[in-house]
Amino acid sequence: MSATVDPDKGESADNEVPTVAVCETTPGRVVFTEDGNSDGWIATDLTVSLSR
């Protein structure tokens, strides 16, 4: 993720949240990818639901 400068604030917007996509490649296998980063991904056999 690259930092950008907010012209109104004049500072780096390092607190931006990256867009993450989730795909289930096979039943029980989940892959997370970051928008614009095709080289980096995370695969897992176990995911849990989060509550806010």
N, C-alpha and C positions, 0 to 999 in steps of 0.2 A: 504494500500500500504506500503510495507516495503522499507526502505532505503538500498541502496547498496553502496559499496565502489568501485570507479573506480580505478583500479590498476595504470593507467597512471597518474591520477591526485592526488591520495592519499586522496581524500575527499569524503564525502557522496554525492550521486547523488539524492538529494531530489527533484530536479526539473524535475524528470521523469514524463511523462504524462501517466496516467493509460489508458488502453484500455477499451472502453465502447461499449457495444452492445445495440442495440435498437430493440425491438420487438413490433409489433402492435398486442396485444392479442385479441382485438375485434375492429371493426371499430370505430375509434375515441379514442381508449384507448392505450396509449403507455407506455412501461416499459423499463427503462434503467437499465442495470446491468454492474458491473465492472468485468473484467476478473479476475478469481481466487477468487472472493468474492461472493459466492452463498448465503450468509446470508444477504447481503445488496442490496437493489434495490429501485428504485424510480418509482412510477406509476403516470401518469398524464392524465387528460382529455383534456388538452390544451397544444400544443407545437407550437413554432414559428420557422420559418426558419431564420438562421443567414447568413449574407453575410460577406465576408472577404474583 
